[in-house]
Structure formats: C-alpha cells, structure tokens
Amino acid sequence: MTAPSTAAIAVPPTRAYAWYALGLLTFINLLNYLDRNVIFALFEPIKADLALTDAQLGWLGSAYVLVFSLAALPFGVMSDLRSRRAVIAFGVACWSLFTVLSGMVESYAQLFICRAAVGIGEAAFGAAAASLVADYYAKRGRSMAMGILAAGLVLGGGLGIWLGGQLGEAYGWRVAFMVVGAPGFVCAILAARLRDPTRHHPPIALRPYVREMKEQGLSIFRQFFPTIIGTVLGGAAAVVLDRRFGATSRIDAAAFSIVAGLGFALNIALWVRQIRANRIDETPFGGQMTGAIEGMLGSARAVLRTPTLVYVFIGGALISFGMNGLVGWAPTFVSRTLGMSTAAVSDLLGWRLLFFGALGTLVGGGLADWLRARTEAARVITVSAGMLIGGALSVWLLLSRDVALFAPLFAAAVFFLTWYNGPIVASIFDVVPARIGATVAGTYYLFIHLVGDAVALPLIGALSDRFGIDRAVLLLPMVSMLGGVIVLFAVRTVRGDMERLVAESA
C-alpha cells in the first residue's frame, strides 16, 4: 500500500472552491449528527413500543459510539493512504442506509445492529473531513474553518432532537428515521466529486473502488473472524440475558465479556499458528495490512511524544463523556422532570440547541483565531473557558425545575459548551505533520468516544434505573468541567510542540 501523490501535482483550490467544499462538508456533518442524535428524541416512544429499560436505551446510543470509536482509526489511516473523498462518500452512503433501515426494525436486537452500523459510516467521515478542511485552510483561518465544520455538528444535533420529536409525535419513530436518512445519498455523490487540495486523484471509478474495498474487507474479516463471531455471539447473549434477568443483574455484561474474550483468544491462537507456519501474510502483521499497522503505530508515537496531544486526548474524552451524555439524555430528562410530551420537549430544546449551539461554535472558533495573534495557547484557552463556564451553568440548569428559568439557562449553557468544537480539533492539526493528520484525528475520535460517551450513555441509563434520571445526569457537566481543566494544562506545552513541528518540517 503506497502513500498518495503529494501536492506537487495537485492543483491548489481557489478561495471560492475552498468555501464550497467547506459548505458541503459542513452540511454533510449536519446530516451526520442529525442521523446520530435523532434517536435521543425518540427514546420514549421506542421504549414504549419495544418495552425497553433505560439501560437498554443507553446501549442503543453506545452501539453507535462503540463501532464509531473502533472504526475511526482504521478509516483515518485509510484516508491518509488512499482517497479522502472516496472514504467520505462511502461513509455518508453507509450511515444513510442504516438510518433508513432503523425505521424498519421489529426488535431491539435489529435496532441495536442498525445503530451500530451507522457508526461505521460516520467514522469514515470524521477524520477525513477534518483533514480536508485543515488542508483547505492551512495558512489562516483554520480555527474558524473548523468551527464552521463543527457548526454542522451542533446544527445537526439540535435539528435531530427537534425534527425527531416533531416527526415522532406526528408520524411515529419509524418514519422519523426514514425521513432523516434519505438526504445522505445525494450528499454521497457530491462528496465523491470533491477536489483534494493537496493530493492528485483521478475521478473515482466506482467498480474498481468497490472491488478493492470488498477485497480488503474480506481480508480483514478473515483475519479477525473469531473476534467478530465472538463479539456478535456475546452481544446476542447479552441481549437475551438482559431481557430475561433485567438490566441490573449484570449477567449480560459478564456473558458478553466472556464470549467476546474467548473469540479474541482464539484469534490470537490462530495468528500464532499462522506465523509458525510462515503464513504471516494471512495475519494483520503482514501483507496489505502492513501500511495500515505502520500508520496506526506512527499515530500512537506522535501522540505519546507530543504533550499537547496527551492533554487534548484526555481532556477531550472527559468532555465527550459529559457533552454527548447531556445531548443523549437531555430530552428524556426534560420529559420526565418537567412532565412534557415528546413534541413539547423538541420545541423547548431543539431550536435553542440549533441557534445557540451554532452561535457558540462560531464564536469559539473566531475567538480562538483572534486570541491566536496574542498567544499560541489561544485554542486550548478557549476550549477550557467555554467548558468551565458552560459546565457551571449546566449544573444550575439540571437542578432547576422552573420552566421559565430552564429555557434561558439552557441557551446560555449550550452557547458556552460549544466553544470547544472548532479549537480542539484545530489544536491537533497545529502540532502534527499534515501527512498523518487524518490518522491522528482518527486516533483522537477513537479515544474520546471509546473512553467518553461510549461509557456515558449506558452508565447514565443504569444510574437512572437505580437512582432516577434527575440525579444521574448531574455527573455529566462535572466530568466535562474536569476535561476543561485538563485541556488547560496544554497552555504550558503547545508552543514547544508547534516549534518542534516547524523544526522537523524544515
């Protein structure tokens, strides 16, 4: 597997085309988070229709997050080694398909699988899109460009909650999934035709690309067959045991761990046997996987030797825990504590999340770029300030039962909490070489979601089953504030890391 051609033969994009590409990727990111968050507005009707517990609802959120986390790094590596636009196009088509299919399920297990598959598509988009935008805006305005891209996140997140609530109330939760998933297929076609600002690629030929993806997919499936089967069987056993003994028995988690662990142990035994038989190309340690493994190892080394990235990764995971947990459980919290219908909750939260989230994201990106002229630590300072102010407002918000006070507090909290979106991703590209930018971004997404919201969603669900949703959600803003404090430690390291990158690039 060889690296793509470099900028020497790529045609630099015009300013107008850079804005077009940023606009398209931002709209796709809006669809990304719309499809991701629509389920949170539909928790209550899904729970009633499929007779689920809060813990099971939490696992529906984590099904997506777990797969997204695990797939983000491999797709990041593929984006650095292959065509970023092809990876994006595949991702958009994949998540759109499984969002539509989510509306056709007949059981909890089927919905769980569909939501997990949505994570595959969205993992393909994140790192590749951020890497493209970083290259379109390599000289100036990177924080603002990342903020605009991230505005799709908050716009889609708010629209998902508002539109999901409205469609769910009027037509049912199944129709809601199908409606929000359909537009992605058009965007996949447009993304496939984007020009890469630093790499020259011929137009995407669908048949060879599909053939190559199929061959690589089959190769990976064969190499990890015992692990995949163990995970699937463990998940199936967990679902059955959860339905039989209840969410608080913990038998489901034990069964999943045992069966999935046995699958991975068999995988290791198979690899050892193949290596002893001089068939290393049939394992992940040789053959076509070598380039990907080297990319992953290079990304890990880049993170560990860059102190700024260590702080950003750890702080980002804690922020992800709190932020995505709040987004996921906010509609349920409001519905139960304030006694509102699904449509009323979507009206209360949806447009405020849309407007104040987008405003906060743009203000955060602009503020970071403005402060950047005064200090190299501008981006991490902006992240920390927004998180500490917004986290404190969120604690006040979650303790309030006054509807009149709830709305302005929610708007203010969202405004400050979304400052971090653009600057935190921009800070990653500030301290890593462009050639491994998507891989490191993929590593970041893997880490923060696997350690952060993959844990938050089912944990808050389990705590809600035990102590009530009003107490469980208080954990979320406190963890986010801790993340803001840890990111602030990067103030001491970011200048040195940026100087080292310049020296190594010279």
Secondary structure by P-SEA (a helix, b strand, c coil): cccccccccbbbbcaaaaaaaaaaaaaaaaaaaaaacccccaaaaaaaaacccaaaaaaaaaaaaaaaaaaaaaaaaaaaaccaaaaaaaaaaaaaaaaaaccccccaaaaaaaaaaaaaaaaacaaaaaaaaaaaccccaaaaaaaaaaaaaaaaaaaaaaaaaaaaacccaaaaaaaaacaaaaaaaaaaaccccccccccccaaaaaaaaaaaaaaaaaaaaaaaaaaaaaaaaaaaaaaacccccaaaaaaaaaaaaaaaaaaaaaaaaaaaacccccccccccaaaaaaaaaaaaaaaaacaaaaaaaaaaaaaaacaaaaaacaaaaaaacccccaaaaaaacaaaaaaaaaaaaaaaaaaaaaacccccaaaaaaaaaaaaaaaaaaaaaaacccaaaaaaaaaaaaaaaaccccaaaaaaaacccccaaaaaaaaaaaaaaaacaaaaaaaaaaaaacccccccaaaaaaaaaaaaaaaacccccaaaaaaaaaaaac
